[in-house]
Amino acid sequence: MSKLRRTRKKVTKQHIFSTEVGEMDVSNSKGILDTQIPTTPHLSSRMKHIKQEMAKNHLQFVRFEATDLHGVSRSKSIPAHFFQEKVIHGVCMPRGYLELIPNPKDDEVDHIRATCFNSDIVLMPELSTFRVLPWAERTARVICDTFTVTGEPLLTSPRYIAKRQLSQLQDSGFSLLSAFIYDFCIFAVPEIINSKTISFPASTLLNNHDQPFIQELVDGLYHTGANVESFSSSTRPGLMEICFLPEFGISSADNAFTLRTGVKEVARKYNYIASFFIETGFCNSGILSHSLWDVDGKKNMFCSSSGIEELTITGKKWLAGLLKHSAALSCLMAPAVSCRKRYSKESKDLKESVPTTWGYNDNSCAFNIKCHGEKGTRIENKLGSATANPYLVLAATVAAGLDGLQSSDGVLASPGDSTDLYPSKASEIPLKLEDALVALEEDQCLRQALGETFIRYFVAMKKYDLENEETDAERNKFLEYFI
């Protein structure tokens, strides 16, 4: 037991640095990994502030939250008076909570052998994410990183993978400014729920804003540190769009993660059900809008200083990387069979793949480039569905973009511009999930960036999903899960 306690203290020191150093070092305020041990005054200052918040709000519980593969919160709540102790030692959780699919079957472990599910992992809180939850009575939350009991980061953790890619980006002299744009659906809660399925009304509830619901959601997100830039009704009744303000580093994925839980809990207060899941007739998108900046966050590397409304050479190389790896990217960003239907919605021909498109200010493209001055020049990665894990979307986008910067394949040509070099190979997006899984397995760049352990596990889980596709009657269970 003493040996275990010593290893946990080691994990805690490393982890607390990444939470506290935001007050000291601009690079780590962007979610970058580090191994330096914090000084006691910084830790004491953070804990003093948290204790004041806990007393002021009469908190009873603190949720220790971590993301599973699907981007859904898996948490353990502790009595508030144990918080300081758990900050030091962490909170144990069965590993299978994060690594198994929503409805595990008896033989599931036989299908997925990439990792050991029968062990515990340790949730270590990132103290900078501590927030009082406005939509939960006398409760706060803190986002956690996951470690094995021997002190190693969990290699299948999407948040760890995203942080690792941001660290690689920093080492290359850059930082990422990004924000997620999400669609989600609002449904009326049905009157009858039987034991097998949830029966929803034929159409969604809202034709426009439900002001009290939206106001509480947006205000609540603001108090959790997730700043909403805009919200609106989308293309169908009950379909809402919410855009976050861009932030550097891991914060954009943290904001998306917070939304996925927050919208669920606020909706329940108003007797609604909110869902990011894609059903027939709906296409809930999850867009990553992003731009590359210098390491200090002072200069947008996508924006041309000449005033020309097109990407810089650096931006074009980044985009070339996204195009090159679009097949594998699509596997992580549209990770279910129904997600991929959106890729072929414009095509009447029965094809196995569709070209990866890009353009300036063209919302129909997979990669939409917007040149609106230094702050507004960005690329919208529109391959994603709202069910994709935001940490994986962030990590894979950075990995692909970095490969474009470092590649000698050349720069893609702009629409109508024949002076630049074309990429060596035209990129295609597979329409079938099975083909996308093959593309991910064969993409050596993403395999190395995301890690062999994660790739084996992700592919095994998705193959299991395909073997056990839900029937139409059962699919609404996933609607509830993917809120």
C-alpha positions as CSV (number, residue, x, y, z in Angstrom):
1,M,0.0,0.0,0.0
2,S,2.8,2.4,0.8
3,K,4.3,1.8,-2.6
4,L,1.0,2.6,-4.3
5,R,0.6,5.8,-2.3
6,R,4.1,6.9,-3.4
7,T,3.3,6.4,-7.0
8,R,0.1,8.3,-6.7
9,K,1.9,11.2,-5.2
10,K,4.2,11.3,-8.1
11,V,1.3,11.4,-10.5
12,T,-0.3,14.2,-8.5
13,K,2.8,16.4,-8.6
14,Q,3.1,16.1,-12.3
15,H,-0.5,16.7,-12.9
16,I,-1.0,19.6,-10.5
17,F,1.7,21.4,-12.3
18,S,-0.3,21.3,-15.6
19,T,-3.2,22.8,-13.7
20,E,-1.3,25.4,-11.8
21,V,1.2,26.6,-14.3
22,G,-1.4,28.5,-16.2
23,E,-0.7,31.3,-13.7
24,M,3.0,31.3,-14.5
25,D,3.6,30.1,-18.1
26,V,1.7,31.1,-21.2
27,S,2.5,27.8,-22.9
28,N,0.9,25.7,-20.3
29,S,-2.2,27.9,-20.1
30,K,-2.8,26.4,-23.5
31,G,-3.0,22.8,-22.2
32,I,0.5,21.7,-22.9
33,L,2.1,18.8,-21.1
34,D,4.9,19.5,-18.6
35,T,6.8,17.6,-16.0
36,Q,8.1,20.3,-13.7
37,I,6.9,20.2,-10.1
38,P,4.9,23.3,-8.9
39,T,5.9,25.4,-6.0
40,T,3.8,25.2,-2.9
41,P,2.6,28.9,-3.0
42,H,0.9,28.3,-6.4
43,L,-0.8,25.1,-5.2
44,S,-1.9,26.8,-2.0
45,S,-3.2,29.8,-3.9
46,R,-5.4,27.7,-6.2
47,M,-6.7,25.6,-3.3
48,K,-7.4,28.7,-1.3
49,H,-9.5,30.1,-4.1
50,I,-11.4,26.8,-4.5
51,K,-12.1,26.6,-0.8
52,Q,-13.6,30.1,-0.9
53,E,-15.8,29.1,-3.8
54,M,-17.0,25.9,-2.0
55,A,-17.8,27.9,1.1
56,K,-19.5,30.7,-0.8
57,N,-21.8,28.3,-2.7
58,H,-22.3,25.9,0.2
59,L,-21.2,23.0,-2.0
60,Q,-22.1,19.5,-1.0
61,F,-20.5,17.5,-3.9
62,V,-17.7,17.7,-6.4
63,R,-17.9,15.7,-9.6
64,F,-14.6,14.3,-10.9
65,E,-15.3,14.1,-14.7
66,A,-13.4,12.3,-17.5
67,T,-14.3,11.7,-21.1
68,D,-15.0,8.2,-22.5
69,L,-14.2,7.4,-26.1
70,H,-17.5,8.9,-27.3
71,G,-16.9,12.3,-25.5
72,V,-19.5,11.5,-22.9
73,S,-18.8,12.4,-19.3
74,R,-18.0,9.5,-16.9
75,S,-17.8,10.8,-13.4
76,K,-17.6,10.1,-9.7
77,S,-19.0,12.5,-7.2
78,I,-17.4,13.0,-3.8
79,P,-18.6,14.8,-0.7
80,A,-17.1,18.3,-0.8
81,H,-15.2,18.0,2.5
82,F,-13.0,15.2,1.0
83,F,-12.0,17.3,-2.0
84,Q,-8.5,18.4,-0.8
85,E,-7.6,14.8,0.0
86,K,-8.8,13.6,-3.4
87,V,-6.8,16.3,-5.1
88,I,-3.7,14.7,-3.6
89,H,-4.5,11.0,-4.1
90,G,-7.0,11.1,-7.0
91,V,-10.3,9.1,-7.3
92,C,-10.3,5.5,-8.5
93,M,-12.7,4.4,-11.2
94,P,-13.0,1.0,-13.0
95,R,-11.2,1.2,-16.3
96,G,-14.1,-0.3,-18.1
97,Y,-16.2,2.9,-17.4
98,L,-14.1,4.7,-19.9
99,E,-13.1,2.0,-22.3
100,L,-16.2,0.0,-22.9
101,I,-19.1,0.9,-25.2
102,P,-22.4,2.2,-23.8
103,N,-24.2,-1.1,-23.5
104,P,-21.6,-3.8,-22.8
105,K,-22.5,-7.4,-23.7
106,D,-21.2,-10.4,-21.8
107,D,-18.8,-11.4,-24.5
108,E,-17.5,-7.9,-25.2
109,V,-14.1,-8.3,-23.7
110,D,-13.5,-11.2,-26.1
111,H,-14.0,-8.8,-29.0
112,I,-11.8,-6.0,-27.7
113,R,-8.4,-7.0,-26.5
114,A,-6.5,-3.8,-27.0
115,T,-6.4,-3.0,-23.3
116,C,-7.1,-4.6,-19.9
117,F,-10.5,-3.6,-18.7
118,N,-10.5,-5.3,-15.3
119,S,-8.3,-2.8,-13.5
120,D,-8.7,0.6,-11.9
121,I,-7.6,3.9,-13.2
122,V,-7.1,7.1,-11.2
123,L,-8.8,10.4,-12.0
124,M,-6.5,13.3,-11.2
125,P,-8.2,16.7,-11.3
126,E,-7.0,19.6,-13.4
127,L,-7.7,22.3,-10.8
128,S,-8.0,25.1,-13.4
129,T,-11.2,23.5,-14.6
130,F,-12.9,23.6,-11.2
131,R,-16.3,25.3,-11.6
132,V,-19.6,25.5,-9.7
133,L,-22.3,23.9,-11.8
134,P,-25.3,26.4,-12.1
135,W,-27.6,23.6,-13.3
136,A,-26.8,21.1,-10.5
137,E,-27.7,21.9,-6.9
138,R,-24.7,22.6,-4.6
139,T,-22.4,20.8,-6.9
140,A,-19.1,21.6,-8.6
141,R,-17.2,19.8,-11.3
142,V,-13.5,19.4,-12.2
143,I,-12.2,17.8,-15.4
144,C,-9.8,15.0,-14.8
145,D,-6.9,13.4,-16.6
146,T,-6.6,9.6,-16.3
147,F,-3.7,7.6,-15.0
148,T,-3.0,3.9,-14.3
149,V,-2.4,3.1,-10.6
150,T,1.3,2.8,-11.4
151,G,1.4,6.5,-12.5
152,E,1.3,6.2,-16.3
153,P,-1.1,8.2,-18.4
154,L,-3.9,6.1,-19.8
155,L,-2.9,5.8,-23.5
156,T,-6.5,5.5,-24.6
157,S,-7.5,8.8,-23.0
158,P,-8.7,11.2,-25.6
159,R,-7.8,14.2,-23.5
160,Y,-4.3,12.9,-22.9
161,I,-3.9,12.3,-26.7
162,A,-5.1,15.9,-27.4
163,K,-2.7,17.4,-24.9
164,R,0.1,15.4,-26.4
165,Q,-0.6,16.8,-29.9
166,L,-0.8,20.3,-28.6
167,S,2.6,19.8,-27.0
168,Q,4.0,18.6,-30.3
169,L,2.5,21.7,-31.9
170,Q,4.2,23.9,-29.3
171,D,7.5,22.2,-29.9
172,S,7.1,23.1,-33.6
173,G,6.7,26.8,-32.6
174,F,3.0,27.1,-32.9
175,S,-0.2,27.3,-30.9
176,L,-3.8,26.5,-31.9
177,L,-6.8,28.9,-31.5
178,S,-10.0,26.9,-32.0
179,A,-13.7,26.7,-31.2
180,F,-16.4,24.1,-31.8
181,I,-19.8,24.8,-33.5
182,Y,-22.4,22.2,-32.6
183,D,-25.9,21.3,-33.7
184,F,-28.2,19.5,-31.3
185,C,-31.8,18.6,-31.3
186,I,-34.5,19.4,-28.7
187,F,-37.3,16.9,-28.2
188,A,-40.3,16.9,-26.0
189,V,-40.1,14.2,-23.4
190,P,-42.6,11.4,-24.3
191,E,-45.5,10.5,-22.0
192,I,-45.0,6.8,-22.3
193,I,-41.6,5.0,-22.0
194,N,-41.6,1.2,-22.1
195,S,-38.9,-1.1,-21.1
196,K,-37.4,-1.5,-24.5
197,T,-37.4,1.9,-26.2
198,I,-38.1,5.5,-25.8
199,S,-40.9,6.8,-28.0
200,F,-40.4,10.3,-29.3
201,P,-42.9,12.6,-31.0
202,A,-42.8,12.5,-34.8
203,S,-41.4,16.0,-34.9
204,T,-39.1,18.0,-32.6
205,L,-40.6,20.5,-30.3
206,L,-39.2,24.0,-31.0
207,N,-39.8,26.2,-34.0
208,N,-37.6,29.0,-32.6
209,H,-35.8,29.8,-29.4
210,D,-37.3,28.7,-26.1
211,Q,-35.9,31.7,-24.3
212,P,-35.8,30.5,-20.7
213,F,-34.2,27.2,-21.6
214,I,-31.6,28.8,-23.9
215,Q,-30.9,31.7,-21.5
216,E,-30.2,29.3,-18.6
217,L,-28.0,27.1,-20.8
218,V,-25.9,30.0,-22.2
219,D,-25.6,31.7,-18.8
220,G,-24.7,28.4,-17.2
221,L,-22.0,27.7,-19.8
222,Y,-20.5,31.1,-19.2
223,H,-20.2,30.4,-15.4
224,T,-18.4,27.2,-16.2
225,G,-15.9,29.0,-18.3
226,A,-17.4,28.0,-21.7
227,N,-18.1,31.3,-23.5
228,V,-20.8,31.1,-26.1
229,E,-20.3,33.5,-29.0
230,S,-23.8,32.9,-30.6
231,F,-26.7,30.6,-30.7
232,S,-29.6,30.2,-33.1
233,S,-32.3,28.0,-34.5
234,S,-30.9,25.9,-37.3
235,T,-32.5,24.4,-40.5
236,R,-35.2,22.3,-38.8
237,P,-37.7,22.8,-36.0
238,G,-36.0,21.9,-32.7
239,L,-32.5,21.9,-34.2
240,M,-30.2,24.4,-32.5
241,E,-26.8,25.7,-33.3
242,I,-24.3,26.9,-30.7
243,C,-20.9,28.5,-31.3
244,F,-18.2,29.0,-28.7
245,L,-15.7,31.8,-28.6
246,P,-12.2,30.6,-29.8
247,E,-9.7,29.7,-27.2
248,F,-6.1,28.5,-27.2
249,G,-5.1,24.9,-26.4
250,I,-7.3,22.3,-24.8
251,S,-9.9,24.7,-23.6
252,S,-12.0,24.5,-26.8
253,A,-12.4,20.7,-26.3
254,D,-13.1,21.2,-22.6
255,N,-15.9,23.7,-23.6
256,A,-17.4,21.2,-26.0
257,F,-17.2,18.5,-23.3
258,T,-19.0,20.7,-20.8
259,L,-21.8,21.5,-23.3
260,R,-22.5,17.8,-23.9
261,T,-23.3,17.3,-20.2
262,G,-24.7,20.8,-19.5
263,V,-27.3,20.8,-22.3
264,K,-28.6,17.5,-21.1
265,E,-29.1,18.6,-17.5
266,V,-30.6,22.0,-18.3
267,A,-33.0,20.4,-20.9
268,R,-34.3,17.9,-18.2
269,K,-35.2,20.9,-16.0
270,Y,-37.5,22.1,-18.8
271,N,-38.9,18.6,-19.5
272,Y,-37.0,18.3,-22.8
273,I,-34.5,15.8,-24.1
274,A,-31.4,17.2,-25.9
275,S,-29.5,15.0,-28.3
276,F,-26.4,15.3,-30.5
277,F,-27.1,11.9,-32.1
278,I,-28.0,11.6,-35.7
279,E,-31.2,10.0,-36.7
280,T,-32.8,9.6,-40.1
281,G,-33.5,13.1,-41.5
282,F,-31.2,14.9,-39.2
283,C,-27.6,15.8,-39.7
284,N,-26.1,17.2,-36.5
285,S,-22.7,18.6,-37.3
286,G,-19.7,19.3,-35.1
287,I,-17.4,21.8,-36.7
288,L,-13.9,22.6,-35.5
289,S,-13.1,26.2,-36.5
290,H,-9.4,26.7,-36.0
291,S,-6.3,28.8,-36.9
292,L,-2.6,28.4,-36.3
293,W,-0.8,31.1,-34.4
294,D,2.8,31.7,-33.3
295,V,3.7,30.1,-30.0
296,D,3.0,33.3,-28.0
297,G,-0.5,33.6,-29.6
298,K,0.4,37.0,-31.1
299,K,0.2,36.4,-34.9
300,N,-2.2,34.4,-37.0
301,M,-0.1,32.2,-39.3
302,F,-3.0,31.7,-41.7
303,C,-3.5,35.4,-42.4
304,S,-1.6,37.1,-45.2
305,S,-0.1,40.4,-44.3
306,S,-0.5,41.6,-47.9
307,G,-4.2,42.0,-47.4
308,I,-4.9,39.2,-50.0
309,E,-7.9,37.2,-48.9
310,E,-6.4,33.8,-49.1
311,L,-4.3,31.5,-46.9
312,T,-0.6,32.0,-46.4
313,I,1.8,29.3,-47.5
314,T,1.8,28.0,-43.9
315,G,-2.0,27.9,-44.0
316,K,-2.0,26.0,-47.4
317,K,0.5,23.5,-46.1
318,W,-1.7,22.9,-43.0
319,L,-4.7,22.5,-45.3
320,A,-2.8,20.1,-47.5
321,G,-2.2,17.9,-44.4
322,L,-5.9,17.9,-43.6
323,L,-6.7,16.9,-47.2
324,K,-4.0,14.2,-47.2
325,H,-5.4,12.6,-44.1
326,S,-9.1,13.2,-44.7
327,A,-10.0,9.6,-45.0
328,A,-8.5,8.6,-41.7
329,L,-9.8,11.9,-40.1
330,S,-13.3,11.0,-41.2
331,C,-13.2,7.8,-39.2
332,L,-12.6,9.7,-35.9
333,M,-14.9,12.6,-36.8
334,A,-17.9,10.6,-38.1
335,P,-17.5,7.4,-36.0
336,A,-20.9,5.8,-36.6
337,V,-22.7,4.4,-39.6
338,S,-25.4,7.1,-39.5
339,C,-22.8,9.9,-39.2
340,R,-21.3,9.0,-42.6
341,K,-24.6,9.4,-44.5
342,R,-24.0,13.2,-44.6
343,Y,-21.0,12.7,-46.8
344,S,-23.1,11.3,-49.7
345,K,-26.2,13.4,-49.3
346,E,-25.4,15.4,-52.4
347,S,-24.5,12.4,-54.5
348,K,-27.1,10.3,-56.3
349,D,-24.5,7.8,-57.6
350,L,-23.7,4.7,-55.6
351,K,-20.0,5.3,-54.8
352,E,-17.6,3.9,-52.2
353,S,-16.1,7.4,-51.6
354,V,-16.5,11.0,-52.4
355,P,-13.8,13.7,-53.1
356,T,-12.6,15.8,-50.2
357,T,-13.7,19.4,-51.0
358,W,-12.4,22.7,-49.9
359,G,-13.0,26.3,-50.8
360,Y,-13.1,29.9,-49.6
361,N,-16.3,30.9,-47.8
362,D,-18.1,27.8,-49.1
363,N,-20.2,26.0,-46.4
364,S,-20.7,23.0,-48.7
365,C,-17.0,22.1,-48.5
366,A,-15.4,19.7,-46.1
367,F,-12.8,22.4,-45.3
368,N,-14.2,25.9,-45.5
369,I,-11.7,28.7,-45.4
370,K,-12.7,32.1,-44.0
371,C,-10.5,35.1,-44.5
372,H,-11.9,37.9,-42.3
373,G,-8.8,39.7,-41.1
374,E,-6.2,38.5,-38.6
375,K,-8.6,37.3,-36.0
376,G,-11.1,35.9,-38.4
377,T,-8.9,34.0,-40.8
378,R,-9.5,30.3,-40.0
379,I,-10.3,26.8,-41.4
380,E,-13.6,25.1,-40.5
381,N,-13.1,21.4,-40.4
382,K,-16.6,20.2,-41.3
383,L,-15.9,16.5,-41.5
384,G,-17.2,16.1,-38.0
385,S,-20.6,15.0,-36.6
386,A,-21.9,16.2,-33.3
387,T,-21.4,12.7,-31.8
388,A,-17.6,12.7,-32.3
389,N,-15.4,13.1,-29.3
390,P,-14.1,16.7,-29.3
391,Y,-10.7,15.8,-27.9
392,L,-10.1,13.3,-30.7
393,V,-11.3,15.8,-33.3
394,L,-8.8,18.3,-31.9
395,A,-5.9,15.8,-31.7
396,A,-6.4,14.4,-35.1
397,T,-6.8,17.8,-36.8
398,V,-3.5,19.0,-35.2
399,A,-1.7,15.7,-36.2
400,A,-2.8,16.0,-39.8
401,G,-2.0,19.8,-40.0
402,L,1.4,19.3,-38.5
403,D,2.2,16.6,-41.1
404,G,1.2,19.1,-43.8
405,L,3.7,21.6,-42.4
406,Q,6.5,19.1,-42.2
407,S,5.8,17.3,-45.4
408,S,7.8,17.8,-48.6
409,D,4.9,16.8,-50.9
410,G,4.2,20.4,-51.8
411,V,1.4,22.8,-51.3
412,L,-2.1,22.4,-52.8
413,A,-3.3,24.7,-55.5
414,S,-6.0,27.3,-54.6
415,P,-9.3,27.3,-56.6
416,G,-8.5,29.2,-59.8
417,D,-4.8,29.4,-58.9
418,S,-2.4,27.3,-60.9
419,T,0.8,28.7,-59.5
420,D,1.0,26.5,-56.4
421,L,1.9,22.8,-56.4
422,Y,-0.8,20.2,-56.2
423,P,-0.8,17.5,-53.5
424,S,0.7,14.2,-54.6
425,K,-2.5,12.3,-54.3
426,A,-6.2,13.3,-54.6
427,S,-8.0,12.7,-51.3
428,E,-11.2,10.8,-50.9
429,I,-13.6,10.2,-48.0
430,P,-14.9,6.7,-47.6
431,L,-18.7,6.4,-47.3
432,K,-18.6,3.2,-45.3
433,L,-17.3,3.1,-41.8
434,E,-15.5,-0.2,-42.5
435,D,-13.4,1.5,-45.2
436,A,-12.7,4.5,-43.0
437,L,-11.4,2.1,-40.3
438,V,-9.0,0.6,-42.9
439,A,-7.9,4.1,-43.9
440,L,-7.2,4.9,-40.2
441,E,-5.2,1.7,-39.7
442,E,-3.1,2.4,-42.8
443,D,-2.4,6.0,-42.0
444,Q,1.0,5.8,-40.5
445,C,1.1,9.5,-39.5
446,L,-2.1,9.3,-37.4
447,R,-1.1,5.9,-36.0
448,Q,2.1,7.4,-34.7
449,A,0.5,10.6,-33.5
450,L,-2.5,9.1,-31.7
451,G,-0.6,6.0,-30.5
452,E,-0.7,2.3,-31.5
453,T,-2.6,1.4,-28.3
454,F,-5.4,3.9,-29.0
455,I,-5.7,2.9,-32.7
456,R,-6.0,-0.8,-31.8
457,Y,-8.6,-0.1,-29.2
458,F,-10.6,2.4,-31.3
459,V,-10.7,0.1,-34.4
460,A,-11.6,-2.9,-32.2
461,M,-14.5,-1.1,-30.6
462,K,-15.8,0.2,-34.0
463,K,-15.6,-3.3,-35.5
464,Y,-17.6,-4.5,-32.5
465,D,-20.2,-1.8,-33.1
466,L,-20.5,-2.9,-36.7
467,E,-21.0,-6.5,-35.6
468,N,-23.7,-5.5,-33.2
469,E,-25.6,-2.7,-35.0
470,E,-28.6,-1.6,-33.2
471,T,-32.0,-2.2,-34.7
472,D,-34.3,0.8,-35.5
473,A,-36.4,0.0,-32.4
474,E,-33.3,0.1,-30.1
475,R,-31.5,3.0,-31.7
476,N,-33.3,5.6,-29.5
477,K,-31.3,4.3,-26.5
478,F,-28.3,5.8,-28.2
479,L,-30.2,9.1,-28.6
480,E,-30.4,9.2,-24.8
481,Y,-26.7,8.2,-24.4
482,F,-25.3,10.7,-26.8
483,I,-26.9,13.7,-25.2
